[in-house]
């Protein structure tokens, strides 16, 4: 691909095994191993990943210590190419397409920035349409300084916002006022 840049991945235990490109492609580097008295060389190859249950492209590889890991490709691209001065924990897909792992489509984000992006850019105003909402569930409204969003249940709000289930429940039951400025209320 034109203007594609390849770099060794910046992920501990994989630096000498994998390279990642600015276009989101992953390459296994040439490697040799011995079985008894014979030596075998495996040539480098571009590998394709699979879609996990959340819709992200993932590769599964063993690191230099023999530990097998599933690694999200968008995180490899961000770790390798994007500076993260503010130490933000999440990688946001700017165009909302989870399989578009090009460097130009990725940015570091906080969890709330990621949710706000979904709300503002992608038009996600309610998770009722995409959740397991039913008439017996108690809906949860999540309020932050920058946005309000509705979830079908405590479990869904907890998962999407990244706060422990019990903590969300305590705020909903008015046992504590908020968690890091985020307020949860039953609908």
JOSUL-V328541 format. One record per residue. N is the residue number from 1. RES is the residue in three letters. SS is DSSP state (a for helix, b for strand, c for the rest). NEAR is the number of other C-alpha atoms within 8 Angstrom. Layout:
{{N | RES | SS | NEAR} {N | RES | SS | NEAR}}
This chain:
{{1 | UNK | c | 3} {2 | UNK | c | 3} {3 | UNK | c | 4} {4 | UNK | c | 8} {5 | UNK | c | 7} {6 | UNK | b | 8} {7 | UNK | b | 8} {8 | UNK | b | 10} {9 | UNK | c | 13} {10 | UNK | c | 9} {11 | UNK | c | 9} {12 | UNK | c | 5} {13 | UNK | c | 8} {14 | UNK | c | 11} {15 | UNK | c | 11} {16 | UNK | c | 7} {17 | UNK | c | 11} {18 | UNK | b | 12} {19 | UNK | b | 13} {20 | UNK | b | 15} {21 | UNK | b | 12} {22 | UNK | c | 12} {23 | UNK | c | 9} {24 | UNK | c | 13} {25 | UNK | c | 10} {26 | UNK | b | 12} {27 | UNK | b | 11} {28 | UNK | b | 11} {29 | UNK | c | 11} {30 | UNK | c | 10} {31 | UNK | b | 9} {32 | UNK | b | 8} {33 | UNK | b | 7} {34 | UNK | b | 8} {35 | UNK | b | 7} {36 | UNK | c | 4} {37 | UNK | c | 5} {38 | UNK | b | 6} {39 | UNK | b | 8} {40 | UNK | b | 8} {41 | UNK | b | 8} {42 | UNK | b | 7} {43 | UNK | c | 7} {44 | UNK | c | 9} {45 | UNK | b | 8} {46 | UNK | b | 8} {47 | UNK | b | 8} {48 | UNK | c | 7} {49 | UNK | c | 8} {50 | UNK | b | 7} {51 | UNK | b | 9} {52 | UNK | c | 8} {53 | UNK | c | 5} {54 | UNK | c | 5} {55 | UNK | c | 8} {56 | UNK | c | 11} {57 | UNK | b | 13} {58 | UNK | b | 12} {59 | UNK | b | 11} {60 | UNK | b | 9} {61 | UNK | b | 8} {62 | UNK | b | 9} {63 | UNK | c | 11} {64 | UNK | c | 8} {65 | UNK | c | 6} {66 | UNK | c | 6} {67 | UNK | c | 7} {68 | UNK | b | 8} {69 | UNK | b | 8} {70 | UNK | b | 8} {71 | UNK | b | 10} {72 | UNK | b | 10} {73 | UNK | a | 13} {74 | UNK | a | 12} {75 | UNK | a | 9} {76 | UNK | a | 13} {77 | UNK | a | 17} {78 | UNK | a | 14} {79 | UNK | a | 11} {80 | UNK | a | 12} {81 | UNK | a | 8} {82 | UNK | c | 10} {83 | UNK | c | 6} {84 | UNK | c | 7} {85 | UNK | c | 5} {86 | UNK | c | 4} {87 | UNK | c | 5} {88 | UNK | c | 9} {89 | UNK | c | 8} {90 | UNK | b | 9} {91 | UNK | b | 11} {92 | UNK | b | 10} {93 | UNK | b | 12} {94 | UNK | c | 8} {95 | UNK | c | 5} {96 | UNK | c | 8} {97 | UNK | c | 7} {98 | UNK | c | 9} {99 | UNK | c | 7} {100 | UNK | c | 8} {101 | UNK | c | 13} {102 | UNK | c | 11} {103 | UNK | a | 12} {104 | UNK | a | 4} {105 | UNK | a | 10} {106 | UNK | b | 13} {107 | UNK | b | 10} {108 | UNK | b | 12} {109 | UNK | b | 12} {110 | UNK | c | 9} {111 | UNK | a | 10} {112 | UNK | a | 8} {113 | UNK | a | 8} {114 | UNK | a | 11} {115 | UNK | a | 10} {116 | UNK | a | 10} {117 | UNK | a | 9} {118 | UNK | a | 11} {119 | UNK | a | 11} {120 | UNK | a | 8} {121 | UNK | c | 6} {122 | UNK | c | 8} {123 | UNK | c | 7} {124 | UNK | c | 8} {125 | UNK | c | 7} {126 | UNK | b | 8} {127 | UNK | c | 10} {128 | UNK | c | 10} {129 | UNK | c | 6} {130 | UNK | c | 5} {131 | UNK | c | 9} {132 | UNK | c | 6} {133 | UNK | c | 9} {134 | UNK | c | 6} {135 | UNK | c | 4} {136 | UNK | c | 4} {137 | UNK | c | 8} {138 | UNK | c | 9} {139 | UNK | c | 11} {140 | UNK | b | 14} {141 | UNK | b | 12} {142 | UNK | b | 13} {143 | UNK | b | 10} {144 | UNK | c | 9} {145 | UNK | c | 6} {146 | UNK | c | 5} {147 | UNK | c | 7} {148 | UNK | b | 8} {149 | UNK | b | 10} {150 | UNK | b | 12} {151 | UNK | b | 15} {152 | UNK | c | 16} {153 | UNK | c | 11} {154 | UNK | a | 13} {155 | UNK | a | 7} {156 | UNK | a | 10} {157 | UNK | a | 14} {158 | UNK | a | 12} {159 | UNK | a | 10} {160 | UNK | a | 7} {161 | UNK | a | 9} {162 | UNK | c | 8} {163 | UNK | c | 8} {164 | UNK | c | 8} {165 | UNK | a | 10} {166 | UNK | a | 6} {167 | UNK | a | 9} {168 | UNK | a | 13} {169 | UNK | a | 9} {170 | UNK | a | 10} {171 | UNK | a | 15} {172 | UNK | a | 10} {173 | UNK | c | 7} {174 | UNK | c | 7} {175 | UNK | c | 7} {176 | UNK | c | 7} {177 | UNK | c | 7} {178 | UNK | c | 9} {179 | UNK | b | 8} {180 | UNK | c | 4} {181 | UNK | c | 7} {182 | UNK | b | 10} {183 | UNK | b | 11} {184 | UNK | b | 12} {185 | UNK | b | 9} {186 | UNK | b | 8} {187 | UNK | c | 6}}
